[in-house]
Amino acid sequence: MLDVNGLQKIYGGGEREVEAVRDLTFRLEEGELSCLVGPSGCGKTTLLKCVAGLLRPTAGSVSLAGHAISGPPRDMAVVFQEYGRSLFSWLTVRGNVELPLKEKKLGKGRRDSLVNEALQAVGLADSAESYPWQLSGGMQQRVAIARAIAYEPRVLLMDEPFAAVDAQTRADLEDLIRGLWKRFAMTVLFITHDIDEAVYLGQRVLVLSSSPTVVQDDIAVDLPDERDQLSTRSDQRFTALRSLVYTEIQNAKNGPAAPSPAAP
């Protein structure tokens, strides 16, 4: 579904040239939920912008369902970290969720159906006529998520979307994402700096090296498909996987390295 091949991004030129991403190659199958972690400043957001068609790579390619991405594709949606800046304060919750559907030229009946389903799915059906500034941070991020899933994307990109919320809200939103992923059968690439979150959410964890960035390791998360915040996080396998990802990130801080053996 999503194929990143030899992606490189260089900013500037001459003496001011900075190679942010060197050679990123990975592939997400249809319906897969993968998390991406790495040291601070390793180029995670640069990667996301290239994948989303918001930034032109210097070399390499990104394709969605076999079609090269040269601009924002219609089959993709992005949820950003700064939910307060991605919502329009003068529009209601319903208006925010509906806005991109108008750009798709959908009829009012279809728009209403998609908006209602998305708001119900994220638990905001009773807040449709509220304004973002009347909602908590966690509820605002749910609006941004509802807007993304109402768009019916084949691929959903999420750029550290829970970094600005409290721990309890974060746990609730993590469970929400896994539920939505199963319900709507989307391919999800979830970027995070939180190791526990990556292991809890993903089927795979891609670990990036320090900049200039390559894929340091690709770790399969062999936890049960049904997960919850208490039993999953207390599972010995969860602890082993978390330790493996942590070790890889520490190795990544020293630059590109050969992948470590898989966890026992």
KEGURO-417018 format. One line per field, with one value per residue: chain; residue in three letters; x, y, z of N, C-alpha, C in turn. Coordinates in pm, whole numbers, plus 50000, padded with zeros to 5 digits. Last residue first. Layout:
kette <- A	...
rest <- ALA	...
n_east <- X	...
n_north <- Y	...
n_up <- Z	...
ca_east <- X	...
ca_north <- Y	...
ca_up <- Z	...
c_east <- X	...
c_north <- Y	...
c_up <- Z	...
This chain:
kette <- A	A	A	A	A	A	A	A	A	A	A	A	A	A	A	A	A	A	A	A	A	A	A	A	A	A	A	A	A	A	A	A	A	A	A	A	A	A	A	A	A	A	A	A	A	A	A	A	A	A	A	A	A	A	A	A	A	A	A	A	A	A	A	A	A	A	A	A	A	A	A	A	A	A	A	A	A	A	A	A	A	A	A	A	A	A	A	A	A	A	A	A	A	A	A	A	A	A	A	A	A	A	A	A	A	A	A	A	A	A	A	A	A	A	A	A	A	A	A	A	A	A	A	A	A	A	A	A	A	A	A	A	A	A	A	A	A	A	A	A	A	A	A	A	A	A	A	A	A	A	A	A	A	A	A	A	A	A	A	A	A	A	A	A	A	A	A	A	A	A	A	A	A	A	A	A	A	A	A	A	A	A	A	A	A	A	A	A	A	A	A	A	A	A	A	A	A	A	A	A	A	A	A	A	A	A	A	A	A	A	A	A	A	A	A	A	A	A	A	A	A	A	A	A	A	A	A	A	A	A	A	A	A	A	A	A	A	A	A	A	A	A	A	A	A	A	A	A	A	A	A	A	A	A	A	A	A	A	A	A	A	A	A	A
rest <- PRO	ALA	ALA	PRO	SER	PRO	ALA	ALA	PRO	GLY	ASN	LYS	ALA	ASN	GLN	ILE	GLU	THR	TYR	VAL	LEU	SER	ARG	LEU	ALA	THR	PHE	ARG	GLN	ASP	SER	ARG	THR	SER	LEU	GLN	ASP	ARG	GLU	ASP	PRO	LEU	ASP	VAL	ALA	ILE	ASP	ASP	GLN	VAL	VAL	THR	PRO	SER	SER	SER	LEU	VAL	LEU	VAL	ARG	GLN	GLY	LEU	TYR	VAL	ALA	GLU	ASP	ILE	ASP	HIS	THR	ILE	PHE	LEU	VAL	THR	MET	ALA	PHE	ARG	LYS	TRP	LEU	GLY	ARG	ILE	LEU	ASP	GLU	LEU	ASP	ALA	ARG	THR	GLN	ALA	ASP	VAL	ALA	ALA	PHE	PRO	GLU	ASP	MET	LEU	LEU	VAL	ARG	PRO	GLU	TYR	ALA	ILE	ALA	ARG	ALA	ILE	ALA	VAL	ARG	GLN	GLN	MET	GLY	GLY	SER	LEU	GLN	TRP	PRO	TYR	SER	GLU	ALA	SER	ASP	ALA	LEU	GLY	VAL	ALA	GLN	LEU	ALA	GLU	ASN	VAL	LEU	SER	ASP	ARG	ARG	GLY	LYS	GLY	LEU	LYS	LYS	GLU	LYS	LEU	PRO	LEU	GLU	VAL	ASN	GLY	ARG	VAL	THR	LEU	TRP	SER	PHE	LEU	SER	ARG	GLY	TYR	GLU	GLN	PHE	VAL	VAL	ALA	MET	ASP	ARG	PRO	PRO	GLY	SER	ILE	ALA	HIS	GLY	ALA	LEU	SER	VAL	SER	GLY	ALA	THR	PRO	ARG	LEU	LEU	GLY	ALA	VAL	CYS	LYS	LEU	LEU	THR	THR	LYS	GLY	CYS	GLY	SER	PRO	GLY	VAL	LEU	CYS	SER	LEU	GLU	GLY	GLU	GLU	LEU	ARG	PHE	THR	LEU	ASP	ARG	VAL	ALA	GLU	VAL	GLU	ARG	GLU	GLY	GLY	GLY	TYR	ILE	LYS	GLN	LEU	GLY	ASN	VAL	ASP	LEU	MET
n_east <- 51458	51463	51711	52026	52035	52163	52445	52373	52397	52446	52410	52144	52095	52136	51901	51721	51774	51691	51414	51343	51400	51224	50980	50999	50992	50741	50575	50630	50514	50253	50165	50045	49822	49669	49617	49526	49494	49437	49429	49656	49948	50267	50498	50610	50919	51121	51381	51634	51717	51688	51863	51942	52221	52030	52004	51768	51442	51259	50933	50749	50431	50188	50150	50079	50282	50515	50461	50430	50688	50830	50745	50749	50592	50380	50221	50047	49798	49539	49212	48964	48781	48816	49091	49132	48966	49103	49348	49255	49155	49384	49502	49319	49358	49625	49594	49443	49637	49847	49748	49890	50082	50122	49959	50064	50306	50140	50006	49834	49651	49531	49282	49034	48777	48723	48673	48929	48990	48793	48856	49101	49015	48851	49043	49170	48967	48968	49217	49175	48816	48626	48583	48732	48574	48223	47940	47787	47875	47877	47768	47960	48215	48343	48443	48214	48055	48205	48180	47903	47861	48021	47893	47636	47692	47796	47572	47407	47555	47811	48156	48390	48609	48564	48380	48547	48689	48461	48354	48495	48427	48149	48129	48248	48225	48472	48656	48888	48982	49273	49542	49616	49543	49705	49993	50044	49807	49709	49625	49530	49492	49396	49489	49820	50007	50250	50358	50388	50309	50117	50095	49977	50192	50542	50829	51185	51504	51595	51476	51114	50905	50636	50389	50343	50363	50631	50741	50638	50759	51034	51024	50959	51198	51462	51585	51521	51558	51567	51252	50977	50668	50441	50177	49927	49790	49629	49878	50215	50477	50830	51130	51416	51609	51878	51889	51767	51918	52198	52242	52450	52603	52787	52547	52211	51897	51848	51771	51653	51570	51458	51448	51110	50814	50490	50188	50082
n_north <- 48755	49002	48973	49150	49484	49611	49832	50184	50536	50684	50688	50665	50398	50285	50383	50246	49982	49987	50030	49793	49610	49694	49640	49362	49293	49395	49233	48988	49012	49248	49490	49592	49419	49473	49766	49846	49574	49405	49153	49033	48984	49074	49102	49329	49337	49603	49708	49960	50196	50344	50661	51008	51188	51150	50819	50579	50454	50164	50063	49809	49661	49692	49929	50012	49935	50031	50309	50357	50307	50516	50809	50958	50853	50806	50561	50480	50251	50170	50084	49969	50069	49908	49906	50182	50232	50088	50219	50475	50427	50362	50617	50769	50669	50745	51025	51073	51004	51191	51477	51583	51617	51383	51253	51252	51223	51223	50981	50903	50656	50551	50578	50784	50921	51146	51064	51049	51326	51414	51257	51373	51626	51552	51450	51685	51797	51621	51683	51953	52025	52286	52534	52561	52428	52444	52219	52051	51794	51652	51404	51255	51178	50929	50849	50756	50982	51121	50945	50947	51219	51247	51069	51188	51442	51374	51260	51488	51671	51518	51612	51743	51748	51975	51875	51730	51915	52000	51836	51890	52160	52143	51996	52185	52504	52754	52917	52767	52489	52296	52301	52411	52215	51996	51930	51685	51587	51346	51319	51089	50986	50988	51206	51321	51609	51502	51280	50942	50689	50406	50177	50268	50527	50584	50779	50771	50940	51276	51489	51517	51787	51776	51672	51406	51242	51174	51421	51445	51224	51299	51523	51395	51247	51325	51323	51474	51215	50882	50713	50528	50441	50169	50048	49855	49763	49771	49670	49716	49937	49939	50137	50324	50609	50760	51023	51330	51567	51719	52048	52305	52526	52513	52398	52427	52310	51966	51660	51341	51030	50699	50437	50422	50326	50253	50131	49879
n_up <- 52189	51928	51668	51675	51530	51219	51218	51218	51206	51538	51803	51834	51792	52040	52154	51993	52068	52334	52296	52166	52376	52575	52449	52432	52705	52780	52624	52741	52991	53038	53116	52892	52873	53106	53076	52823	52590	52277	52048	51934	52139	51987	51823	51622	51456	51372	51205	51245	51115	50817	50835	50823	50944	51249	51394	51259	51350	51362	51339	51464	51387	51490	51768	52032	52213	52095	52099	52373	52467	52334	52188	51968	51659	51386	51221	50949	50857	50646	50775	50863	51040	51271	51323	51363	51580	51783	51787	51863	52123	52261	52249	52391	52651	52692	52683	52907	53098	53045	52838	52518	52324	52182	52008	51747	51588	51314	51111	50815	50662	50352	50250	50410	50454	50589	50840	50944	50982	51156	51379	51449	51523	51739	51910	51977	52132	52346	52460	52533	52552	52386	52291	52066	51870	51951	51902	51755	51830	52061	52052	51918	51987	51965	51726	51597	51575	51388	51167	51118	51060	50828	50649	50633	50534	50281	50158	50151	49995	49786	49754	49679	49833	49976	50153	50310	50459	50636	50834	51062	51103	51137	51377	51549	51376	51308	51421	51447	51280	51361	51379	51616	51798	51734	51658	51531	51272	51055	50714	50454	50113	49857	49721	49809	49761	49513	49416	49448	49212	49283	49438	49673	49661	49694	49679	49613	49560	49659	49785	49797	49873	50091	50092	50057	50273	50266	50341	50598	50723	50710	50877	51116	51159	51191	51434	51657	51892	51752	51680	51532	51406	51364	51159	51064	50744	50520	50293	50418	50375	50359	50323	50331	50317	50337	50472	50576	50591	50521	50447	50330	50348	50150	49915	50044	50190	50278	50137	50171	50019	50001	49900	49901	50041	49981	50088	50000
ca_east <- 51430	51443	51572	51945	52063	52052	52386	52444	52355	52447	52549	52203	52070	52233	52030	51725	51798	51831	51496	51329	51466	51368	51013	50996	51106	50862	50574	50670	50659	50298	50227	50166	49924	49729	49669	49632	49438	49525	49346	49585	49812	50173	50420	50547	50783	51090	51239	51581	51809	51613	51830	51862	52129	52044	52021	51896	51530	51350	51048	50812	50574	50222	50187	49993	50141	50499	50491	50319	50576	50858	50716	50877	50588	50510	50209	50186	49835	49682	49307	49059	48783	48683	49021	49211	48934	48965	49344	49319	49067	49282	49571	49333	49226	49587	49679	49385	49511	49870	49789	49779	50044	50233	49917	49937	50308	50268	49986	49962	49644	49647	49340	49166	48790	48777	48558	48863	49074	48805	48728	49097	49110	48792	48941	49243	49007	48851	49191	49275	48947	48659	48499	48781	48695	48339	48034	47762	47885	47951	47693	47831	48182	48274	48540	48326	48011	48188	48312	47971	47793	48049	48033	47652	47628	47878	47690	47364	47528	47679	48053	48268	48594	48668	48334	48451	48757	48529	48291	48502	48567	48205	48075	48307	48185	48382	48527	48816	48938	49128	49487	49645	49485	49564	49938	50059	49928	49674	49730	49498	49571	49366	49351	49729	49916	50176	50427	50336	50407	50121	50160	49906	50072	50426	50721	51045	51417	51612	51591	51242	50964	50776	50400	50346	50234	50533	50771	50602	50613	50984	51065	50861	51067	51398	51633	51588	51510	51619	51393	51043	50802	50488	50318	49950	49892	49568	49743	50112	50361	50703	51042	51342	51501	51838	51988	51732	51830	52132	52216	52375	52487	52835	52683	52311	52002	51807	51879	51614	51673	51422	51569	51225	50917	50625	50277	50000
ca_north <- 48612	48968	48984	49028	49389	49573	49707	50066	50411	50683	50684	50796	50491	50258	50423	50393	50024	49960	50129	49922	49599	49699	49778	49443	49255	49447	49378	49010	49003	49125	49408	49658	49421	49341	49700	49922	49673	49466	49223	49138	48948	49074	48978	49328	49284	49507	49687	49826	50125	50256	50536	50898	51160	51214	50964	50619	50533	50248	50102	49934	49673	49557	49881	50036	49906	49886	50240	50380	50225	50376	50730	50951	50886	50856	50640	50503	50361	50152	50176	49895	50129	49936	49781	50109	50290	50056	50077	50454	50476	50258	50501	50793	50658	50603	50957	51101	50930	51047	51411	51553	51735	51436	51255	51321	51244	51280	51049	50939	50761	50560	50444	50762	50785	51164	51097	50923	51241	51477	51238	51232	51613	51620	51359	51590	51864	51625	51549	51917	51995	52147	52493	52627	52366	52497	52295	52194	51836	51779	51505	51278	51321	50964	50906	50665	50873	51177	50976	50821	51157	51325	51047	51049	51427	51443	51177	51366	51698	51574	51515	51764	51627	51981	51971	51656	51847	52088	51837	51755	52120	52218	51941	52052	52406	52649	52978	52805	52627	52315	52235	52489	52348	51992	52057	51697	51650	51404	51340	51195	50994	50870	51211	51229	51544	51605	51403	51060	50778	50535	50168	50169	50483	50550	50731	50783	50833	51154	51514	51457	51709	51814	51812	51489	51307	51069	51365	51546	51231	51179	51538	51484	51180	51345	51227	51540	51351	50989	50743	50599	50485	50287	50049	49966	49749	49741	49722	49643	49903	49917	50045	50227	50541	50647	50973	51190	51527	51595	51956	52185	52519	52494	52446	52392	52407	52106	51753	51482	51121	50840	50517	50358	50430	50206	50247	50000
ca_up <- 52205	52068	51716	51664	51635	51305	51174	51264	51143	51393	51759	51866	51681	51934	52210	51988	51931	52303	52369	52096	52247	52599	52487	52310	52622	52844	52606	52603	52982	52974	53221	52939	52768	53086	53196	52888	52681	52377	52145	51861	52097	52099	51826	51754	51457	51478	51177	51266	51204	50905	50767	50872	50833	51118	51403	51314	51265	51440	51259	51505	51365	51450	51636	51918	52243	52114	51973	52282	52514	52304	52307	52040	51801	51431	51342	50988	50946	50667	50715	50780	50907	51218	51294	51263	51449	51748	51752	51733	52016	52241	52192	52248	52588	52694	52585	52775	53091	53035	52962	52608	52402	52261	52148	51772	51733	51354	51239	50876	50763	50440	50247	50352	50402	50454	50756	50905	50899	51024	51310	51406	51414	51622	51856	51895	52008	52260	52410	52435	52609	52416	52403	52186	51925	51882	51984	51738	51691	52060	52127	51854	51991	52087	51820	51616	51662	51522	51224	51150	51173	50949	50688	50675	50665	50380	50183	50218	50136	49811	49791	49600	49750	49874	50053	50228	50347	50541	50701	51006	51085	51026	51251	51533	51476	51263	51388	51569	51257	51361	51261	51496	51812	51696	51708	51676	51323	51184	50813	50550	50235	49938	49767	49740	49856	49585	49379	49517	49270	49214	49308	49590	49730	49614	49765	49574	49604	49580	49699	49836	49763	50075	50132	49938	50251	50239	50209	50498	50711	50642	50738	51054	51152	51061	51335	51546	51865	51837	51657	51641	51369	51437	51196	51157	50848	50648	50311	50346	50458	50291	50395	50251	50388	50252	50377	50555	50701	50480	50558	50299	50437	50286	49942	49943	50160	50288	50170	50173	50069	50021	49887	49841	50050	49948	50096	50000
c_east <- 51283	51410	51564	51806	51982	52095	52274	52376	52439	52404	52562	52348	52132	52220	52141	51855	51805	51864	51644	51415	51460	51447	51163	51031	51113	50985	50701	50672	50709	50452	50277	50236	50054	49839	49741	49694	49552	49446	49433	49494	49742	50035	50336	50452	50732	50944	51194	51432	51763	51713	51743	51852	52070	52190	52044	51897	51660	51443	51132	50935	50620	50371	50194	50023	50054	50353	50468	50340	50457	50742	50730	50864	50730	50500	50348	50183	49986	49731	49450	49156	48888	48686	48888	49141	49008	48926	49203	49319	49127	49184	49470	49407	49237	49453	49643	49463	49444	49740	49789	49830	49929	50190	50022	49897	50178	50266	50122	49934	49782	49628	49461	49202	48926	48793	48599	48738	49000	48885	48733	48969	49113	48884	48871	49148	49084	48883	49073	49252	49045	48796	48533	48696	48742	48465	48146	47848	47870	47959	47760	47752	48048	48236	48473	48427	48128	48141	48300	48105	47863	47987	48068	47794	47648	47821	47780	47481	47487	47652	47920	48162	48468	48662	48435	48390	48663	48603	48375	48451	48578	48349	48136	48260	48263	48346	48427	48677	48846	49095	49335	49587	49505	49499	49792	49984	49928	49803	49669	49608	49524	49440	49316	49589	49815	50082	50361	50421	50340	50216	50170	49962	49993	50314	50603	50952	51272	51521	51616	51353	51097	50836	50541	50354	50231	50398	50668	50633	50573	50835	51017	50895	50964	51263	51564	51635	51592	51560	51438	51187	50859	50633	50353	50095	49899	49665	49686	49974	50258	50596	50909	51260	51425	51732	51934	51822	51795	52048	52141	52364	52403	52721	52726	52445	52096	51926	51821	51731	51618	51538	51547	51341	51048	50720	50420	50086
c_north <- 48588	48821	48946	49049	49263	49471	49668	49942	50295	50550	50676	50804	50627	50360	50399	50445	50176	50007	50112	50028	49731	49693	49793	49589	49340	49416	49439	49159	49029	49125	49274	49582	49480	49342	49569	49849	49730	49560	49274	49219	49065	49030	48966	49208	49280	49465	49571	49825	49980	50172	50455	50780	51019	51214	51019	50770	50564	50320	50198	49955	49804	49547	49731	49947	49913	49851	50090	50304	50236	50286	50581	50863	50888	50900	50678	50605	50362	50274	50124	49986	50068	49983	49808	49978	50219	50108	50034	50308	50447	50298	50388	50678	50674	50582	50808	51029	50949	50968	51259	51479	51709	51547	51318	51332	51310	51317	51092	51015	50781	50679	50437	50614	50759	51030	51112	50948	51115	51389	51297	51204	51470	51605	51420	51484	51768	51694	51544	51779	51959	52135	52352	52597	52430	52439	52350	52281	51987	51840	51642	51388	51352	51110	50956	50717	50782	51071	51030	50847	51028	51260	51122	51023	51286	51424	51241	51277	51572	51586	51586	51657	51633	51859	51983	51747	51767	52014	51908	51753	51984	52182	52012	51990	52276	52557	52878	52862	52668	52462	52245	52426	52433	52131	52069	51819	51657	51456	51400	51201	51109	50871	51094	51231	51453	51535	51525	51181	50901	50631	50297	50167	50394	50498	50701	50732	50859	51047	51397	51493	51650	51724	51867	51637	51394	51131	51259	51497	51330	51188	51420	51512	51266	51278	51240	51448	51413	51124	50854	50627	50568	50315	50180	49956	49873	49727	49677	49703	49832	49880	50039	50138	50451	50565	50866	51135	51379	51543	51835	52094	52394	52480	52415	52447	52359	52196	51894	51565	51264	50920	50665	50456	50366	50326	50199	50127
c_up <- 52232	52082	51861	51719	51613	51411	51269	51210	51190	51338	51608	51823	51708	51821	52109	52047	51918	52162	52336	52162	52171	52470	52509	52339	52495	52760	52662	52571	52840	52962	53167	53052	52820	52981	53164	53009	52765	52467	52258	51953	52028	52050	51954	51759	51601	51470	51265	51236	51225	50985	50864	50776	50846	51074	51263	51338	51337	51344	51341	51418	51427	51420	51617	51798	52118	52137	51984	52151	52419	52345	52275	52164	51857	51577	51391	51101	50969	50746	50733	50705	50814	51074	51225	51225	51337	51611	51713	51693	51879	52131	52163	52179	52436	52624	52577	52667	52955	53021	52947	52732	52500	52356	52239	51919	51780	51502	51294	51004	50824	50533	50339	50346	50337	50381	50610	50821	50854	50929	51169	51329	51359	51502	51735	51837	51917	52127	52316	52375	52498	52481	52452	52309	52055	51946	51896	51829	51672	51921	52125	51922	51926	52100	51948	51717	51695	51621	51365	51218	51216	51071	50815	50725	50719	50520	50287	50253	50212	49960	49816	49629	49664	49782	49940	50122	50258	50429	50596	50862	51018	50998	51130	51402	51454	51378	51330	51540	51370	51343	51253	51371	51688	51703	51664	51728	51476	51246	50940	50655	50321	50071	49859	49801	49784	49679	49443	49480	49331	49286	49230	49448	49635	49702	49676	49684	49567	49637	49606	49737	49808	49968	50112	49968	50126	50205	50170	50357	50602	50619	50655	50908	51080	51047	51200	51436	51753	51799	51748	51602	51482	51402	51265	51204	50936	50763	50445	50375	50372	50392	50321	50343	50293	50325	50283	50446	50695	50598	50505	50420	50413	50387	50084	49981	50052	50255	50171	50223	50067	50082	49910	49824	50006	49947	50081	50000
